[in-house]
Amino acid sequence: MVSVVLLLVSAAMVSLPTAAQSGEKIAAFYAAHGQLIVIQQVVSVVALAAFVLFALSLRPNRWLRPALWAFVALELATNVVPLVIVAAVGSPGAAHPWTFIEDVADALLSIAIALFVAAATLAEPLWVRILGYAVAALNVLRGVGEPFGFTTLDAIAPLAFVAFMVVFSAKLLVRPLGRPAQ
C-alpha cells in the first residue's frame, strides 16, 4: 500500500510533456519545473522500492519475477530520462529526442504493467484474474496506442492499475476466517 500512496503522490506532482510538443516547449517546461521533476523522480524510485518488496512477497510462479524485473527496468528508464532532460536544460535539440525516448519507455512500461498483473494473478481466484486481465488489457491498449497518438487511456490505465493494486493488496491481507496465512 505504501507504493500505491507514493505512486499517487508522484503522479500528482507534475505531468511531463510528450514528444508531440516542440523541443522549445519541452525545454521551457523542464527549465521551469526542474526541481519538482527531480523530486518526482526520487519519490517514484522510493515507490518502486516499496513495490518490489510487495511483489517479492507474492507467491512466486514462472512468470512473476521476469515480469517484475521488466517492470523495474522500464520504470527506472522513465525516471532516468526526465533527469537527463533536466540536466540538459535549455537545449531544445536534446529535449525533444529524450522526450521521445521517455514516451517509448512509458509505452513499454504500460505493457510491463500488464505482464506483471497477469503474472501476479495466475493462482488467484477467478474474480481477481478477470479484474487483473481487464487492467492488463487497458495497459496494453495504452502501451500500443501511445506511440500512435492514442492518448485516451493515458490517465485511465495507470489509475486502473493503482486501483487494482489496492484491491489486490486488500484481498491478500484479508483472508476468510479459519484459513492460516500462507
mmCIF file of the C-alpha atoms, coordinates in Angstrom:
data_MODEL
# 
_entry.id   MODEL 
# 
loop_
_atom_site.group_PDB 
_atom_site.id 
_atom_site.type_symbol 
_atom_site.label_atom_id 
_atom_site.label_alt_id 
_atom_site.label_comp_id 
_atom_site.label_asym_id 
_atom_site.label_entity_id 
_atom_site.label_seq_id 
_atom_site.pdbx_PDB_ins_code 
_atom_site.Cartn_x 
_atom_site.Cartn_y 
_atom_site.Cartn_z 
_atom_site.occupancy 
_atom_site.B_iso_or_equiv 
_atom_site.pdbx_formal_charge 
_atom_site.auth_seq_id 
_atom_site.auth_comp_id 
_atom_site.auth_asym_id 
_atom_site.auth_atom_id 
_atom_site.pdbx_PDB_model_num 
ATOM 1   C CA . MET A 1 1   ? 0.000   0.000   0.000   1.00 0.00 ? 1   MET A CA 1 
ATOM 2   C CA . VAL A 1 2   ? 2.964   2.332   0.622   1.00 0.00 ? 2   VAL A CA 1 
ATOM 3   C CA . SER A 1 3   ? 3.954   2.034   -3.024  1.00 0.00 ? 3   SER A CA 1 
ATOM 4   C CA . VAL A 1 4   ? 0.414   2.937   -4.137  1.00 0.00 ? 4   VAL A CA 1 
ATOM 5   C CA . VAL A 1 5   ? 0.337   6.081   -1.976  1.00 0.00 ? 5   VAL A CA 1 
ATOM 6   C CA . LEU A 1 6   ? 3.797   7.151   -3.151  1.00 0.00 ? 6   LEU A CA 1 
ATOM 7   C CA . LEU A 1 7   ? 2.856   6.459   -6.758  1.00 0.00 ? 7   LEU A CA 1 
ATOM 8   C CA . LEU A 1 8   ? -0.216  8.677   -6.439  1.00 0.00 ? 8   LEU A CA 1 
ATOM 9   C CA . VAL A 1 9   ? 1.816   11.455  -4.793  1.00 0.00 ? 9   VAL A CA 1 
ATOM 10  C CA . SER A 1 10  ? 4.443   11.230  -7.522  1.00 0.00 ? 10  SER A CA 1 
ATOM 11  C CA . ALA A 1 11  ? 1.890   11.300  -10.330 1.00 0.00 ? 11  ALA A CA 1 
ATOM 12  C CA . ALA A 1 12  ? 0.104   14.294  -8.822  1.00 0.00 ? 12  ALA A CA 1 
ATOM 13  C CA . MET A 1 13  ? 3.280   16.399  -8.679  1.00 0.00 ? 13  MET A CA 1 
ATOM 14  C CA . VAL A 1 14  ? 3.638   17.234  -12.357 1.00 0.00 ? 14  VAL A CA 1 
ATOM 15  C CA . SER A 1 15  ? 2.596   15.862  -15.747 1.00 0.00 ? 15  SER A CA 1 
ATOM 16  C CA . LEU A 1 16  ? 5.572   15.644  -18.085 1.00 0.00 ? 16  LEU A CA 1 
ATOM 17  C CA . PRO A 1 17  ? 5.334   16.848  -21.684 1.00 0.00 ? 17  PRO A CA 1 
ATOM 18  C CA . THR A 1 18  ? 5.318   14.381  -24.556 1.00 0.00 ? 18  THR A CA 1 
ATOM 19  C CA . ALA A 1 19  ? 7.227   14.370  -27.831 1.00 0.00 ? 19  ALA A CA 1 
ATOM 20  C CA . ALA A 1 20  ? 4.080   15.717  -29.506 1.00 0.00 ? 20  ALA A CA 1 
ATOM 21  C CA . GLN A 1 21  ? 5.245   19.122  -28.247 1.00 0.00 ? 21  GLN A CA 1 
ATOM 22  C CA . SER A 1 22  ? 8.098   21.109  -29.732 1.00 0.00 ? 22  SER A CA 1 
ATOM 23  C CA . GLY A 1 23  ? 11.624  20.915  -28.333 1.00 0.00 ? 23  GLY A CA 1 
ATOM 24  C CA . GLU A 1 24  ? 11.356  24.562  -27.266 1.00 0.00 ? 24  GLU A CA 1 
ATOM 25  C CA . LYS A 1 25  ? 8.187   23.946  -25.236 1.00 0.00 ? 25  LYS A CA 1 
ATOM 26  C CA . ILE A 1 26  ? 9.680   20.818  -23.662 1.00 0.00 ? 26  ILE A CA 1 
ATOM 27  C CA . ALA A 1 27  ? 12.912  22.619  -22.736 1.00 0.00 ? 27  ALA A CA 1 
ATOM 28  C CA . ALA A 1 28  ? 10.959  25.561  -21.288 1.00 0.00 ? 28  ALA A CA 1 
ATOM 29  C CA . PHE A 1 29  ? 8.804   23.184  -19.227 1.00 0.00 ? 29  PHE A CA 1 
ATOM 30  C CA . TYR A 1 30  ? 11.826  21.369  -17.795 1.00 0.00 ? 30  TYR A CA 1 
ATOM 31  C CA . ALA A 1 31  ? 13.574  24.673  -17.095 1.00 0.00 ? 31  ALA A CA 1 
ATOM 32  C CA . ALA A 1 32  ? 10.532  25.959  -15.206 1.00 0.00 ? 32  ALA A CA 1 
ATOM 33  C CA . HIS A 1 33  ? 9.852   22.755  -13.267 1.00 0.00 ? 33  HIS A CA 1 
ATOM 34  C CA . GLY A 1 34  ? 13.279  21.100  -12.956 1.00 0.00 ? 34  GLY A CA 1 
ATOM 35  C CA . GLN A 1 35  ? 13.399  20.923  -9.159  1.00 0.00 ? 35  GLN A CA 1 
ATOM 36  C CA . LEU A 1 36  ? 9.882   19.465  -8.928  1.00 0.00 ? 36  LEU A CA 1 
ATOM 37  C CA . ILE A 1 37  ? 10.695  16.916  -11.641 1.00 0.00 ? 37  ILE A CA 1 
ATOM 38  C CA . VAL A 1 38  ? 13.771  15.748  -9.713  1.00 0.00 ? 38  VAL A CA 1 
ATOM 39  C CA . ILE A 1 39  ? 11.691  15.351  -6.528  1.00 0.00 ? 39  ILE A CA 1 
ATOM 40  C CA . GLN A 1 40  ? 9.033   13.479  -8.516  1.00 0.00 ? 40  GLN A CA 1 
ATOM 41  C CA . GLN A 1 41  ? 11.590  11.020  -9.863  1.00 0.00 ? 41  GLN A CA 1 
ATOM 42  C CA . VAL A 1 42  ? 13.053  10.410  -6.395  1.00 0.00 ? 42  VAL A CA 1 
ATOM 43  C CA . VAL A 1 43  ? 9.568   9.734   -4.979  1.00 0.00 ? 43  VAL A CA 1 
ATOM 44  C CA . SER A 1 44  ? 8.929   7.372   -7.897  1.00 0.00 ? 44  SER A CA 1 
ATOM 45  C CA . VAL A 1 45  ? 12.096  5.386   -7.139  1.00 0.00 ? 45  VAL A CA 1 
ATOM 46  C CA . VAL A 1 46  ? 11.098  5.082   -3.464  1.00 0.00 ? 46  VAL A CA 1 
ATOM 47  C CA . ALA A 1 47  ? 7.642   3.916   -4.583  1.00 0.00 ? 47  ALA A CA 1 
ATOM 48  C CA . LEU A 1 48  ? 9.332   1.403   -6.879  1.00 0.00 ? 48  LEU A CA 1 
ATOM 49  C CA . ALA A 1 49  ? 11.391  0.009   -3.993  1.00 0.00 ? 49  ALA A CA 1 
ATOM 50  C CA . ALA A 1 50  ? 8.215   -0.476  -1.928  1.00 0.00 ? 50  ALA A CA 1 
ATOM 51  C CA . PHE A 1 51  ? 6.525   -2.077  -4.936  1.00 0.00 ? 51  PHE A CA 1 
ATOM 52  C CA . VAL A 1 52  ? 9.414   -4.502  -5.426  1.00 0.00 ? 52  VAL A CA 1 
ATOM 53  C CA . LEU A 1 53  ? 9.226   -5.549  -1.767  1.00 0.00 ? 53  LEU A CA 1 
ATOM 54  C CA . PHE A 1 54  ? 5.493   -6.177  -2.194  1.00 0.00 ? 54  PHE A CA 1 
ATOM 55  C CA . ALA A 1 55  ? 5.987   -8.109  -5.436  1.00 0.00 ? 55  ALA A CA 1 
ATOM 56  C CA . LEU A 1 56  ? 8.732   -10.272 -3.946  1.00 0.00 ? 56  LEU A CA 1 
ATOM 57  C CA . SER A 1 57  ? 6.367   -11.225 -1.127  1.00 0.00 ? 57  SER A CA 1 
ATOM 58  C CA . LEU A 1 58  ? 3.858   -12.710 -3.585  1.00 0.00 ? 58  LEU A CA 1 
ATOM 59  C CA . ARG A 1 59  ? 3.614   -16.423 -4.186  1.00 0.00 ? 59  ARG A CA 1 
ATOM 60  C CA . PRO A 1 60  ? 6.212   -16.996 -6.934  1.00 0.00 ? 60  PRO A CA 1 
ATOM 61  C CA . ASN A 1 61  ? 5.425   -18.504 -10.310 1.00 0.00 ? 61  ASN A CA 1 
ATOM 62  C CA . ARG A 1 62  ? 7.336   -18.928 -13.541 1.00 0.00 ? 62  ARG A CA 1 
ATOM 63  C CA . TRP A 1 63  ? 6.372   -15.505 -14.917 1.00 0.00 ? 63  TRP A CA 1 
ATOM 64  C CA . LEU A 1 64  ? 6.251   -13.272 -11.859 1.00 0.00 ? 64  LEU A CA 1 
ATOM 65  C CA . ARG A 1 65  ? 9.941   -12.423 -11.444 1.00 0.00 ? 65  ARG A CA 1 
ATOM 66  C CA . PRO A 1 66  ? 10.625  -11.788 -15.173 1.00 0.00 ? 66  PRO A CA 1 
ATOM 67  C CA . ALA A 1 67  ? 7.528   -9.558  -15.317 1.00 0.00 ? 67  ALA A CA 1 
ATOM 68  C CA . LEU A 1 68  ? 8.650   -7.747  -12.163 1.00 0.00 ? 68  LEU A CA 1 
ATOM 69  C CA . TRP A 1 69  ? 12.176  -7.103  -13.461 1.00 0.00 ? 69  TRP A CA 1 
ATOM 70  C CA . ALA A 1 70  ? 10.809  -5.855  -16.810 1.00 0.00 ? 70  ALA A CA 1 
ATOM 71  C CA . PHE A 1 71  ? 8.575   -3.502  -14.821 1.00 0.00 ? 71  PHE A CA 1 
ATOM 72  C CA . VAL A 1 72  ? 11.532  -2.332  -12.705 1.00 0.00 ? 72  VAL A CA 1 
ATOM 73  C CA . ALA A 1 73  ? 13.804  -1.727  -15.713 1.00 0.00 ? 73  ALA A CA 1 
ATOM 74  C CA . LEU A 1 74  ? 11.183  0.264   -17.586 1.00 0.00 ? 74  LEU A CA 1 
ATOM 75  C CA . GLU A 1 75  ? 10.109  2.253   -14.525 1.00 0.00 ? 75  GLU A CA 1 
ATOM 76  C CA . LEU A 1 76  ? 13.733  3.199   -13.920 1.00 0.00 ? 76  LEU A CA 1 
ATOM 77  C CA . ALA A 1 77  ? 14.050  4.232   -17.571 1.00 0.00 ? 77  ALA A CA 1 
ATOM 78  C CA . THR A 1 78  ? 11.048  6.524   -17.167 1.00 0.00 ? 78  THR A CA 1 
ATOM 79  C CA . ASN A 1 79  ? 12.761  8.009   -14.091 1.00 0.00 ? 79  ASN A CA 1 
ATOM 80  C CA . VAL A 1 80  ? 16.224  8.489   -15.603 1.00 0.00 ? 80  VAL A CA 1 
ATOM 81  C CA . VAL A 1 81  ? 15.186  10.135  -18.862 1.00 0.00 ? 81  VAL A CA 1 
ATOM 82  C CA . PRO A 1 82  ? 13.484  13.154  -17.215 1.00 0.00 ? 82  PRO A CA 1 
ATOM 83  C CA . LEU A 1 83  ? 16.602  13.624  -15.089 1.00 0.00 ? 83  LEU A CA 1 
ATOM 84  C CA . VAL A 1 84  ? 18.730  13.661  -18.248 1.00 0.00 ? 84  VAL A CA 1 
ATOM 85  C CA . ILE A 1 85  ? 16.431  16.302  -19.726 1.00 0.00 ? 85  ILE A CA 1 
ATOM 86  C CA . VAL A 1 86  ? 16.665  18.396  -16.542 1.00 0.00 ? 86  VAL A CA 1 
ATOM 87  C CA . ALA A 1 87  ? 20.469  18.152  -16.739 1.00 0.00 ? 87  ALA A CA 1 
ATOM 88  C CA . ALA A 1 88  ? 20.384  19.293  -20.386 1.00 0.00 ? 88  ALA A CA 1 
ATOM 89  C CA . VAL A 1 89  ? 18.086  22.219  -19.555 1.00 0.00 ? 89  VAL A CA 1 
ATOM 90  C CA . GLY A 1 90  ? 17.969  24.890  -22.206 1.00 0.00 ? 90  GLY A CA 1 
ATOM 91  C CA . SER A 1 91  ? 18.692  22.538  -25.074 1.00 0.00 ? 91  SER A CA 1 
ATOM 92  C CA . PRO A 1 92  ? 15.543  22.116  -27.207 1.00 0.00 ? 92  PRO A CA 1 
ATOM 93  C CA . GLY A 1 93  ? 17.537  19.965  -29.613 1.00 0.00 ? 93  GLY A CA 1 
ATOM 94  C CA . ALA A 1 94  ? 18.253  17.455  -26.837 1.00 0.00 ? 94  ALA A CA 1 
ATOM 95  C CA . ALA A 1 95  ? 14.910  17.758  -25.034 1.00 0.00 ? 95  ALA A CA 1 
ATOM 96  C CA . HIS A 1 96  ? 12.766  16.519  -27.915 1.00 0.00 ? 96  HIS A CA 1 
ATOM 97  C CA . PRO A 1 97  ? 14.621  13.249  -28.707 1.00 0.00 ? 97  PRO A CA 1 
ATOM 98  C CA . TRP A 1 98  ? 14.947  12.424  -24.999 1.00 0.00 ? 98  TRP A CA 1 
ATOM 99  C CA . THR A 1 99  ? 11.236  13.068  -24.545 1.00 0.00 ? 99  THR A CA 1 
ATOM 100 C CA . PHE A 1 100 ? 10.531  10.701  -27.436 1.00 0.00 ? 100 PHE A CA 1 
ATOM 101 C CA . ILE A 1 101 ? 12.648  8.049   -25.678 1.00 0.00 ? 101 ILE A CA 1 
ATOM 102 C CA . GLU A 1 102 ? 10.696  8.673   -22.474 1.00 0.00 ? 102 GLU A CA 1 
ATOM 103 C CA . ASP A 1 103 ? 7.411   8.285   -24.390 1.00 0.00 ? 103 ASP A CA 1 
ATOM 104 C CA . VAL A 1 104 ? 8.554   4.926   -25.772 1.00 0.00 ? 104 VAL A CA 1 
ATOM 105 C CA . ALA A 1 105 ? 9.731   3.784   -22.318 1.00 0.00 ? 105 ALA A CA 1 
ATOM 106 C CA . ASP A 1 106 ? 6.381   4.852   -20.865 1.00 0.00 ? 106 ASP A CA 1 
ATOM 107 C CA . ALA A 1 107 ? 4.503   2.884   -23.527 1.00 0.00 ? 107 ALA A CA 1 
ATOM 108 C CA . LEU A 1 108 ? 6.637   -0.182  -22.831 1.00 0.00 ? 108 LEU A CA 1 
ATOM 109 C CA . LEU A 1 109 ? 6.081   0.314   -19.085 1.00 0.00 ? 109 LEU A CA 1 
ATOM 110 C CA . SER A 1 110 ? 2.335   0.042   -19.681 1.00 0.00 ? 110 SER A CA 1 
ATOM 111 C CA . ILE A 1 111 ? 2.904   -3.322  -21.341 1.00 0.00 ? 111 ILE A CA 1 
ATOM 112 C CA . ALA A 1 112 ? 5.177   -4.398  -18.467 1.00 0.00 ? 112 ALA A CA 1 
ATOM 113 C CA . ILE A 1 113 ? 2.398   -3.429  -16.035 1.00 0.00 ? 113 ILE A CA 1 
ATOM 114 C CA . ALA A 1 114 ? 0.063   -5.716  -17.965 1.00 0.00 ? 114 ALA A CA 1 
ATOM 115 C CA . LEU A 1 115 ? 2.563   -8.573  -17.817 1.00 0.00 ? 115 LEU A CA 1 
ATOM 116 C CA . PHE A 1 116 ? 3.071   -8.090  -14.085 1.00 0.00 ? 116 PHE A CA 1 
ATOM 117 C CA . VAL A 1 117 ? -0.650  -8.001  -13.316 1.00 0.00 ? 117 VAL A CA 1 
ATOM 118 C CA . ALA A 1 118 ? -1.266  -11.119 -15.395 1.00 0.00 ? 118 ALA A CA 1 
ATOM 119 C CA . ALA A 1 119 ? 1.646   -12.970 -13.755 1.00 0.00 ? 119 ALA A CA 1 
ATOM 120 C CA . ALA A 1 120 ? 0.755   -11.864 -10.221 1.00 0.00 ? 120 ALA A CA 1 
ATOM 121 C CA . THR A 1 121 ? -2.807  -13.140 -10.517 1.00 0.00 ? 121 THR A CA 1 
ATOM 122 C CA . LEU A 1 122 ? -2.179  -16.558 -12.095 1.00 0.00 ? 122 LEU A CA 1 
ATOM 123 C CA . ALA A 1 123 ? -3.012  -18.516 -8.923  1.00 0.00 ? 123 ALA A CA 1 
ATOM 124 C CA . GLU A 1 124 ? -5.702  -16.146 -7.668  1.00 0.00 ? 124 GLU A CA 1 
ATOM 125 C CA . PRO A 1 125 ? -9.468  -16.688 -7.675  1.00 0.00 ? 125 PRO A CA 1 
ATOM 126 C CA . LEU A 1 126 ? -11.311 -16.131 -10.939 1.00 0.00 ? 126 LEU A CA 1 
ATOM 127 C CA . TRP A 1 127 ? -12.701 -12.699 -9.969  1.00 0.00 ? 127 TRP A CA 1 
ATOM 128 C CA . VAL A 1 128 ? -9.187  -11.410 -9.233  1.00 0.00 ? 128 VAL A CA 1 
ATOM 129 C CA . ARG A 1 129 ? -7.848  -12.778 -12.518 1.00 0.00 ? 129 ARG A CA 1 
ATOM 130 C CA . ILE A 1 130 ? -10.712 -11.232 -14.508 1.00 0.00 ? 130 ILE A CA 1 
ATOM 131 C CA . LEU A 1 131 ? -10.168 -7.867  -12.837 1.00 0.00 ? 131 LEU A CA 1 
ATOM 132 C CA . GLY A 1 132 ? -6.424  -8.191  -13.404 1.00 0.00 ? 132 GLY A CA 1 
ATOM 133 C CA . TYR A 1 133 ? -6.855  -9.105  -17.055 1.00 0.00 ? 133 TYR A CA 1 
ATOM 134 C CA . ALA A 1 134 ? -9.152  -6.104  -17.593 1.00 0.00 ? 134 ALA A CA 1 
ATOM 135 C CA . VAL A 1 135 ? -6.479  -3.830  -16.078 1.00 0.00 ? 135 VAL A CA 1 
ATOM 136 C CA . ALA A 1 136 ? -3.818  -5.577  -18.161 1.00 0.00 ? 136 ALA A CA 1 
ATOM 137 C CA . ALA A 1 137 ? -5.873  -5.074  -21.340 1.00 0.00 ? 137 ALA A CA 1 
ATOM 138 C CA . LEU A 1 138 ? -6.249  -1.344  -20.606 1.00 0.00 ? 138 LEU A CA 1 
ATOM 139 C CA . ASN A 1 139 ? -2.497  -1.035  -20.125 1.00 0.00 ? 139 ASN A CA 1 
ATOM 140 C CA . VAL A 1 140 ? -1.677  -2.978  -23.296 1.00 0.00 ? 140 VAL A CA 1 
ATOM 141 C CA . LEU A 1 141 ? -4.051  -0.757  -25.279 1.00 0.00 ? 141 LEU A CA 1 
ATOM 142 C CA . ARG A 1 142 ? -2.382  2.310   -23.765 1.00 0.00 ? 142 ARG A CA 1 
ATOM 143 C CA . GLY A 1 143 ? 1.111   0.979   -24.458 1.00 0.00 ? 143 GLY A CA 1 
ATOM 144 C CA . VAL A 1 144 ? 0.379   0.027   -28.043 1.00 0.00 ? 144 VAL A CA 1 
ATOM 145 C CA . GLY A 1 145 ? -1.686  3.113   -28.800 1.00 0.00 ? 145 GLY A CA 1 
ATOM 146 C CA . GLU A 1 146 ? 0.535   5.748   -27.181 1.00 0.00 ? 146 GLU A CA 1 
ATOM 147 C CA . PRO A 1 147 ? 3.192   5.873   -29.948 1.00 0.00 ? 147 PRO A CA 1 
ATOM 148 C CA . PHE A 1 148 ? 0.382   6.442   -32.453 1.00 0.00 ? 148 PHE A CA 1 
ATOM 149 C CA . GLY A 1 149 ? -1.097  9.381   -30.574 1.00 0.00 ? 149 GLY A CA 1 
ATOM 150 C CA . PHE A 1 150 ? -3.908  7.432   -28.886 1.00 0.00 ? 150 PHE A CA 1 
ATOM 151 C CA . THR A 1 151 ? -3.934  9.166   -25.521 1.00 0.00 ? 151 THR A CA 1 
ATOM 152 C CA . THR A 1 152 ? -7.441  8.386   -24.257 1.00 0.00 ? 152 THR A CA 1 
ATOM 153 C CA . LEU A 1 153 ? -6.137  5.816   -21.770 1.00 0.00 ? 153 LEU A CA 1 
ATOM 154 C CA . ASP A 1 154 ? -3.159  7.867   -20.530 1.00 0.00 ? 154 ASP A CA 1 
ATOM 155 C CA . ALA A 1 155 ? -4.924  8.681   -17.251 1.00 0.00 ? 155 ALA A CA 1 
ATOM 156 C CA . ILE A 1 156 ? -7.328  5.748   -17.042 1.00 0.00 ? 156 ILE A CA 1 
ATOM 157 C CA . ALA A 1 157 ? -4.888  2.830   -17.435 1.00 0.00 ? 157 ALA A CA 1 
ATOM 158 C CA . PRO A 1 158 ? -2.425  3.896   -14.691 1.00 0.00 ? 158 PRO A CA 1 
ATOM 159 C CA . LEU A 1 159 ? -5.307  4.700   -12.317 1.00 0.00 ? 159 LEU A CA 1 
ATOM 160 C CA . ALA A 1 160 ? -6.851  1.301   -13.075 1.00 0.00 ? 160 ALA A CA 1 
ATOM 161 C CA . PHE A 1 161 ? -3.511  -0.286  -12.144 1.00 0.00 ? 161 PHE A CA 1 
ATOM 162 C CA . VAL A 1 162 ? -3.355  1.655   -8.864  1.00 0.00 ? 162 VAL A CA 1 
ATOM 163 C CA . ALA A 1 163 ? -6.965  0.729   -8.052  1.00 0.00 ? 163 ALA A CA 1 
ATOM 164 C CA . PHE A 1 164 ? -6.255  -2.901  -8.884  1.00 0.00 ? 164 PHE A CA 1 
ATOM 165 C CA . MET A 1 165 ? -3.200  -2.916  -6.625  1.00 0.00 ? 165 MET A CA 1 
ATOM 166 C CA . VAL A 1 166 ? -5.331  -1.565  -3.749  1.00 0.00 ? 166 VAL A CA 1 
ATOM 167 C CA . VAL A 1 167 ? -7.944  -4.299  -4.297  1.00 0.00 ? 167 VAL A CA 1 
ATOM 168 C CA . PHE A 1 168 ? -5.293  -6.988  -4.794  1.00 0.00 ? 168 PHE A CA 1 
ATOM 169 C CA . SER A 1 169 ? -3.382  -5.930  -1.664  1.00 0.00 ? 169 SER A CA 1 
ATOM 170 C CA . ALA A 1 170 ? -6.594  -5.871  0.375   1.00 0.00 ? 170 ALA A CA 1 
ATOM 171 C CA . LYS A 1 171 ? -7.514  -9.331  -0.956  1.00 0.00 ? 171 LYS A CA 1 
ATOM 172 C CA . LEU A 1 172 ? -4.115  -10.648 0.109   1.00 0.00 ? 172 LEU A CA 1 
ATOM 173 C CA . LEU A 1 173 ? -4.440  -9.111  3.586   1.00 0.00 ? 173 LEU A CA 1 
ATOM 174 C CA . VAL A 1 174 ? -7.990  -10.248 4.248   1.00 0.00 ? 174 VAL A CA 1 
ATOM 175 C CA . ARG A 1 175 ? -8.375  -13.989 4.412   1.00 0.00 ? 175 ARG A CA 1 
ATOM 176 C CA . PRO A 1 176 ? -11.503 -15.979 5.248   1.00 0.00 ? 176 PRO A CA 1 
ATOM 177 C CA . LEU A 1 177 ? -11.708 -16.923 8.905   1.00 0.00 ? 177 LEU A CA 1 
ATOM 178 C CA . GLY A 1 178 ? -10.072 -20.196 9.763   1.00 0.00 ? 178 GLY A CA 1 
ATOM 179 C CA . ARG A 1 179 ? -7.528  -20.064 6.927   1.00 0.00 ? 179 ARG A CA 1 
ATOM 180 C CA . PRO A 1 180 ? -3.931  -19.670 8.037   1.00 0.00 ? 180 PRO A CA 1 
ATOM 181 C CA . ALA A 1 181 ? -1.620  -17.205 6.321   1.00 0.00 ? 181 ALA A CA 1 
ATOM 182 C CA . GLN A 1 182 ? 0.485   -18.714 3.537   1.00 0.00 ? 182 GLN A CA 1 
# 
